[in-house]
């Protein structure tokens, strides 16, 4: 295991930015498994089949990380969707379980049945959780998922992760994502313990949009005990009833689900 510090964290420190709470782990050989050697693959954050399916290969991106005060800490690009890559994923993950998950997700999503069954819901939630973890590991943002959560994504949605769906028809781009941590509403009461404050700071949300489907992946272990404040339909953990795509609540902007509310028993 390499204990190399994430290049992005080093870069922020050089710029004099104060690093907020994050998972302090070195850069591993593979973000998604415990392999320490072998070949690395270039994992596309949005797989090529999906980019082609949506005609989104040439959409341009400027991934930007802003501080809580709105200052731009880092901005990359613009580059096309095809250049959004995660370099530190091994070939065994990329060509193995991740590839199999892509195949299952594609079958469920293109074309979609009018309703989401529990089995299909499991695939959709798994894909969005995996994609959020890859985005968080690879993009210019602090690391939010610890090793055990990342590795658990091989089997399914990791413990502590909730997945919520909404819809956003007629958006200007076909693909989008945005991530935030610590954006929790309503729990800043005085005297709150340090432990509780730390938990709130670590609640993480990644919003991913694919065409008109918007998913919010919330990581609030051991819960999930945090939810988007805006109305969305809970896909994972499964609520026991089929979900119709049409019934998904409308979302007007991908930043909308980033504000969370929390109901942690210790808070
Ligand atoms: Zn791997």
Boltz pocket constraint, residues with backbone or C-beta under 6 A from the ligand:
constraints:
  - pocket:
      binder: B
      contacts: [[A, 30], [A, 31], [A, 32], [A, 33], [A, 34], [A, 35], [A, 89], [A, 90], [A, 91], [A, 92], [A, 93], [A, 94]]
      max_distance: 6.0
